[in-house]
Amino acid sequence: MSMHSLQELFNNNREWSEQVVEQDPTFFERLSQQQSPKYLWIGCADSRVPANQIVGLDPGELFVHRNVANLVVHSDLNCLSVMQFAIEVLKVEHVIVCGHYGCGGVAAALFHKELGLIENWLRYIQDVAMIHQAQLDAIEVPRERCDRLCELNVMEQVMNVCRTTIVRDAWRKGQKLAVHGWVYALTDGRLRDLDMNVTNGDEMITRYEATLGKLLS
């Protein structure tokens, strides 16, 4: 494929749109009118983790934000803007933070790989590793240690979501909103629920400690 020609992608797009119309002639007409998703997905930018396909939802049913290692950083206006629009305007009922086992960003942070600019972003994961250093150090197999950090990172990002003014204001107003922590396995395509499900501010610490206890057991 030429650097200046992406015709294959346009051909794929045409075939896809034709197949969709053949199966559902009014699909694009309905889709263009409005979006009313119930879910906000905050996931990793990894190309092997396509949000809609994983959970079997059509376009318009899942509002998506993705970045390297599915981080929720309080100074990241991109992520916060997505959350604000999803929660305050679209009125989603669920925020799902989904990491994945074998995450390259998590591995790079854990094993201090030199990758240039992105190391600044991965510092947030190293902070998570420092919080749970004793637990991670007790795991001898590097791959298993990395996968545990993937889980711990999801837990911490769920807490970061819950601490935002956006979520706290929604709960204060009585808005129906739950935050969940999941991990996806590339090896079999299955999701794991970490049982880190928070529906109000009072549950945050309790759910966090319960999930952490399960990981330690």
N, C-alpha and C positions, 0 to 999 in steps of 0.2 A: 504494500500500500504506500503510495507516494506521501511525502511529508505535507504536500499541498492539496491532496485529495483524500477526502474521507467518504467517497462514494459508497463504499460498502455499508457504512453506518446509515446513510440515507436510504439505501436499498432495504436494509433491515427494518428501518422505521416504517417505510411504505408497506412492507409485508405485514408487519405487526399491526398497523392501523387497519389494514384491509381485513385481517383475521378477526380483530375485535369487532368491526362493523358487521362482519358476516355472522358472528355469534350473537351480537346484540346491536341491532341497527340504531338504537337511540342512545347508546352508551356515551358518546362524546357530546351529544346535545345536552344530556343530563349533567354531565361532568362540568360543562362550561358554565352552567347556571349558578352553581354555588359549591362550596365545600363545607361539609359538616362532620369532620372527623371526631371521634370520641377519644382518640388516643394521640398523645405526643410521644414520639420515640426519640430518645437521645442515645445515639449509638456511635460506634467506631467508624471511621472513614474507610476502613479496610474493604477492598473491593469484593472480598469473599463473603461479606455479611450484608446482603441486600434486604433491607428492613421489610418492605411489603411482602416479598416472596416468602420470607421466613415464617410469617404469621398468616399467610394466605389471604391478604387483603388487597382490594383493588385500589387504583389511584383515587384519591379523594377520601379514603377511609383512615389514613394514617398521616399525621403531620410529623415531619422528620427533620431532625437536626443531627448532623454527624461531624465529628472531629477526631483527631488522632487520640485514641485511647479513651473515648467517651468521657471527657472531663467536663465538669460544671464549675467554672471559675468565676468568682464574683465580680471580677473586673472585665470579663469577656462580654462586651455589649452585643456581639453577634448571638451568642447562646441566650443571653437574657432577653433580647428582643424577640427571639423565637418563642421563648417561654411566655413572655408577656402577651404576645398576640394569640398564642394557642389557648392560654388560660382565661384571659380577660375578654377576648373578642370571639374566638371560636368556641369557648366554653368546653374544652375537652374535659373528660371526667377522669382520665388516667394519664399519668406521666410515667413512662417506662425508661429506666436507665438500663441499657443492655450492653454489657461487655462481651468479650469472647475469649475462650481459652486459646493459648498460643498467640496472644496479641503482641505484635512486633514492638509497639510503643512501650508496653509494659516491660517486655524483655530488655529493651534498650535502656530503660530507666533502672531496672534492677541490676543489670550487669555493667552499667556505666559505659555504654558504648559511645564512641565519639562520632557524632553525626552532624555536628555544626549547629546551625540556628535552632533546630528543633529541640536541642538539649534544654533550652530555656523553658519550653512548654513541658517537657518531660520532668522538670524539677518538681512539678506538682505530684507526680506519681512517686518520686523519691521521698517526698514528704510523707506520703501514705506509708511507704515502706519503713520509714523511720518510726512511725507510730507503732507499727506492728513488727518491729525488728526481731524481737525475741521469738515470736511465732514463726517467722520466716526462717530464721537461723536454725530452727529445730528441724527443718525439712532438708534432708540431705540431697535428694535428687533435684538437680537444677530445673528441669521441666516442671516438676510438681511444685517447686517453690514459686516458679513464675505463674502457674495456674492459680495458686493460692492468692498471689498478689492481684491477679485479675479479679478474683472474687472480692477481696478486701477493697480494691479500688472502686468497684461498683457500689459497695456498701457506703464508702465515704462520699461518693458522688450523689447517692440518694440523700444523704444527710445534707449535702450542699444545696440540693434542690429544695429540700424542706426549709432550709434556713433563709432562702431568698425572701425579699419583701413581697415578691409576686405571690408566692405560695402562702406565706403567712397572712397576707391581706385577703386572699381567697378564703382561707379557712376562717378568718375572723368574720367575714361576711356570711359565713354559713354555706359557701359554695361547695357542692359535691365534688371532691377531688381526692384521688388516691395516688400515691407515689410508690413505684415498685422497682425492685432490683433483680435483674435477670442476667444469666450468662449463657452464651450460645457456644455449642461445641462444633467446630469445623469438621471433626472426624465423623460425625453421624447426623449433623443437621438438626440436632435436638436442643431445645431450650431447657435451662434449669432455673427454677424459681428459687431464689435464695431465701424466700419467706421474709424478705425485708419490705413489708407492705405497710405503708404509713398513711393514715386517713385524717390525722389531726396532729397538732403540735405536741399534745400530751403523750402521744405514742412513740415519738422519735427515739428517745433513749431506750425505752423498753424493748422496741423492736430491734434496735441496734445490738443491744447486749444479748438478746435471745439468739440472733443470727450468728453473732460472734461465738457464742457458746457452742452452737451446733458445729461450726467449723473446727473448733478446738477439740471436740469430743471424738 
